[in-house]
């Protein structure tokens, strides 16, 4: 393809020598959305380390009819095609929330997946950038699918690690293309893994020490009757505790939609913890199982037999791995001995509880690269960093092209 294609030109190019027509088209129909969702599974099927997520799961994240983000923000999707065959995809989106630490007038891009071809990446970025510039943005940052509370960052280290729930996967070549396109690192996020089979869990001493210091402290787990209210509590404590951390965007109960059934039927209640002092919630932690254990070998769109296998696995499977997706301590306790002890207590109980449930490994993520307090706790429990996700940013062109007004059909 024409390697000299400039970022600001129209995203339609004919490379005469290779007789290839590259186009970047708006995903504006339900059929386009289906194709958009399936692109990573088709492009990366033969790349070592990739495990396709269920298309139904991706629809909950990306389909405007189901997506929590689309209820409060605006998103556009594009598909790159070479001679009619999909070779990449990208989204651009914005909402009322700009993550803490990100410059004003910055729009997001996400869902960035493509073949190993610089021109395809350039065309996708150009299209998303033109649309964001037309909305009045001056910079673009990402990838985020679709925001910081979903699946933020591009996987730049750990592509060979086992797939994990709610973690994006990218082939190693994408990061190199991003740098050549002028993107710079904005922030790194890490996943930390603890192998529960190589060492006994840390002794449960944190609770005893804290109980002596704060006799009114209790740790409880939600029940089916209290689950809805406890999800609201989780969001409140998380939002209070993380409000001034880099990348923070408020977490709402609808962002965790679908977890109720998961937690009720497939996850021990001990995976959801609420720490209270005198009845006031001051700390929370939520671990979800690694659903890739259930979908292994079934493909993104299982047929009738595949769904039967999936239901059987769901009914009989004992999860070996999981991920801490939410943890937080009240802001007023930050920097105090009690706050540090509560954070240690949550990890302490989770590690011991997961081991008792025959778990083999657990991941904590995403963890800010400069969150030394949390990193020290993880290192104390012998977690090791196993994945890195990078958020990039770059200035947009000063002269945007006309706005792409096609919306995805509902």
N, C-alpha and C positions, 0 to 999 in steps of 0.2 A: 504494500500500500504506500501511498505518498507520505513519506516521513517528514516532509517539509510543511505539512499542513499547519497553519497558524491557529492559535487558540481563539481568535476573535472572528474567524470566518464562519460561513454557514457549514453546518455539520453534515454536508452531503458532498462526497468526493468520488471521482472516478479515477482509478489508477489504471491507465490504459495498458501499461505493460503487463499487468497481471489480470486485467479485465475483471476487476472487482469493484462493485458499487457498495460503498459504506453509507448507511443512513442511520440517523438517530431519530426515532419516532416516538411520539407521545403515546403512552399506554392509556387509552381513553375508553376501552370497552371491557366488558367482563372477560372476554376471551383474551384480551391483552393482559389483564391482571393475572389470569391463570398462567400465561406464558412468562410473565415477569417473575412470578413466584417460583416457577420451575427452573429458571435459568441456572442458578448455582449447581443444582443437582445434575444438570446436563453438562455444564462446562467442566466440573471438577470430579466427575464420576470416576475417572481413572487416576486421580492424584492421590498418592499415599497420604493418609491422615484424615481425609475428608469422609464424614459420615452425614448423609443427607437428613435434614429434619423432615418431619411430616409436613406435607403441604397444608394440612388442616391447621397445624400450629402456626405456620407462616401467615395463613389467612387471618388469624386472630390478631396478628401484629400489623398487617399491611392492608387488609380489606377495609375500605371506608365504612362498610356496614358493621364491622366488628372492632376496629381499631380504637383503643382508648385515646391515642394521640389525635386521630382524625376528628374526634368530637370537640377538641379544643384548639386544633391547629389546622394548617393548610399544607398539603403535600402534592407533589407532582412526580410522576414516574415516567422514565424513558427507557426504550429498548434499542440497543445498537444492533444492526443487522448487516451482514456482508452477503450480498446477493440473496437477500431474503432470509438468511439463516441467522438466528440470534447468536451474537458473540459477546454481549455485555449488557449491563443495565446500571441505572443510577436513579436516585431520588433526590429531590430538593424539597425542603420543608421549613416551616417556621411556626412559632406559636407566640403567645403573649410572654412566655418565659425565655429570657436569655440566661444560660447557665452562669452561675457565679464565677467571676474571673475571666469570662469571655467578653471581648470588647463589644460595646453597643454597635448596632447596625451590622451585626454578623448573622448570616443565615446558615442553616445547616444543609449538608448533603449526606447521603447515606445509601445503603443497599448497593454499594459499589462492588460489582463482580464482573470480571471480564477475562477473555483469553489473554495470553502473554503477547500483547501487541501494543506498542506505544501509541499508535495512531488511534486505536479503539479507545484507549483510556483518555487521550487528549480530546477526542470528539465528545465523549460522555461528560467530561468535566466542563468542556466549553458550553454544552447545552444547559447543564444545571446552573453554571455560573451566569449565563445570559439571563436565565429566568429569575435568579435571585437578584441580579442587578436591576432588572425591570421592576422588582418589588421595592427597590430603594435601599438594598443592602450594599455595603461597601467591601465586605469580606465574606468568605465562606469557610466553614470549619466542619470537621467530621472525619470519618464517616460515623453517623449515628443512625441506627435503624430502630425506631424513628427519632428517639430522643435519648437523653442521658439516663433515663430510668428504664430503658429497654435494653438495647445491645450496643453500647458505645464502643468506638475505637476500631482500628484495623489491627488484626493479629499480625504482629511482626516477629514474635518469638513464641515457639511452642506449638507450631502446626503439626508436629509429630506426637503431641500429647493426646490422650483419649478425649473424645468429644464430651462436652459438658452442657447441661441445660442452660439456656439463655446466654450463651457465649458465642460471639460471631467466629467464623472460621474463614481465613483467606489464604490463598497460596502465597509462598514467599516472594514471588516476583512482583506482586502488586506494590509493595513498599518501595522498591527501586524505581518503579514508574512514577510514583507520587513525588519523590524527591526531584526527579528530572523535570517534572512539570512545575517546579517552583514551590511546592508545598514545604512548609517547615513544621517541625514538631511544636505542638502547643502544650501537650501534657501526655504523660504515660500513665496507664493504669495497669495493675498487676493482679494476677491470680496466684494464690499461695496454696500449696497442696501439703496435706499431712497424710502420710502412709501409716495407717493404723495396724498393719500387719508386721511392721518392722520393730515396733517398740510398744511397751505397755502405755496406756494413757497416763497423763500426769495425775498424781494423787489429788483427790478432791479436797483440797485444803482451803481453797479460796472462799467457799461458803462458810466454813467454820471460822476463819479469821474475820470475815465480814459480819457474821452473826454476832460475834463477840463485841464488835464495834458498833453495830446498828441492830439492836435486838428486834426492832419492828420490821426488819427486811424479810420478804417472802419471795419465792419463785413459784409461779403457777403456769399452767398450760391451758390453752383454750379448750372448750368443749364444743360440741355441735350447737348447743344453745347460745353460747357466748361468742361464737366465731365472728359474726358480722361486726359486733361491737369491738371485739379485740383487734380486728383488722384496722378499724378506725384509730384505735389506741396506738397500734404499731406505726401508722402513718404520722400521727401527731408527735410521738416521741422521736421518730426518725427526722421529721422536718425540723423539730426544735433543736435536736442535737447537731444536725449537719448544715444548718442554715447559712453559715458563712464559710463553708468549705468549698474549694475549687470544684466547679462542675455541678454544684447543687441545683436541682430543679425540684420543686415540691412534689412529693409522692401522694397520690390520691388513691382511695380504695378501688376505684375503677381500673387503675393501673395493675391491680392484682386480681382482676376478674378471671375466673376459672380456677383459681387456687382453692376455692372453697371445696369443690368436689374432690380435687386432688388431695387436699389435706384430710378430708373426711374419710376417704376410702383407701388411700394408698400410702399415707404418711403417718407414722406414730405421732401422737399428740406432743410427745417430748421434743419434736423438731421445732416447735413454736414456743418460745419462752418469753414471759413478761416478768420483769423484776419490779417489785413494789416496795415502797417504804411508807408505812402508815396508810396503806391503801392507795397511795399515789404511784402510778406507773412511772418509773425512772429509767428503765432499760428494756430493750427488746432485742430479740434475735429470731430470724426465720431461716430455716434450712429447707430446701426443696430437693427431692430425689433427682437423680440423673436419668431423665426419661429416655436418653439414648440407649440405655440398657434394654428398654422394652422394644425399641424400634429397630434394633440391630438386624440387618439383613432384609428388612421388609420394604425398603425403598420409600420415596416420598409420597407415593399414592398407592397404598396397598389395595389389592383386589379383595373380593369377598373372603378368600382363604386367608389373605394377609390380615384382614381385620379380625377374623376369627382367632388367629394366632395372637394378635395384639391383645384382645380381650382376655384370652386365656393367661397370657403372661401377666397382665394387670391384676388378675385375680389370684395368681399363685406366686408371683415373683417377690423375692426378698432383695431389696436394693443393696448393692455393695458400695455405692458412692452417692455423693450429694454435694450441694453447693450452698454456702451461706450467701443469701442474696440481700438480706437486710439485717443490719445491726446498728444500734444507736443507744446513746446515753444522754439524758437531759443536759441541755446547754449549761445550766447553772452549776452542774457538777463537773464540768470539764476542767481539767487541771487540778482537781482535788484528789485526795487520797481515796475518798469514797467512790468517786467517779472511776478512777483507775481500777479499783477493786471490783466494781460492778462489771466493767468490761472484761476483766480477767475471769470473773465468775461465769459470765456467759460462755466464754470459750471453754472454760474448764468443764462445765456441765455438758456442753454440746459434745466435746471430744469423748468424755466418759460415756455419755448416753449413746452416741453413734457406735462406739466400740461394743457396747453391751448388745446392740441390735445386729451384731455381726457385720458391721460395715468394714470395708477394706481401705477406703480412702475418702477424704473430704477436701473440697476446695473452698477457699474464702476469696471472694472477689465481687466487684472490683475494688482494689485497694490503691489509693493515690500513692504515687511514687515518693511523695514527701510527707506522708502521714507517719512520722516516726513513732508516735505513741502506739498506734495499732500494729505497726511492723514489729516493734519490740515485743509486744504480747505474742504475736504469731511466732516469732523466732524463739521465744521462751518455751513454746509448746512444740518446737522443732518442725514447724511448717517451713517449706522451702518454695521459693518463687519458681513457677513453672510456665507461666504465660505472660506475655506483655502485649497490651493493646495501646495503640498510639492514636491520639487525636491530632490531626493536622489543621493548619489554616493557611490562607493565602488571600491576598488582595484581589478584588474583582476588577474587571475591565471598567474603564470610566464611561464607555459608550455602549450601553446594553442594546441588544437587538429587541425588536418588538416582542411584547409579552405573548407567551404561548397560552392561549385561553382555553384550550381543551381540558375539560375535567373528566375524571374517570366516571363512567356511567355507574349509577348506584344500582 
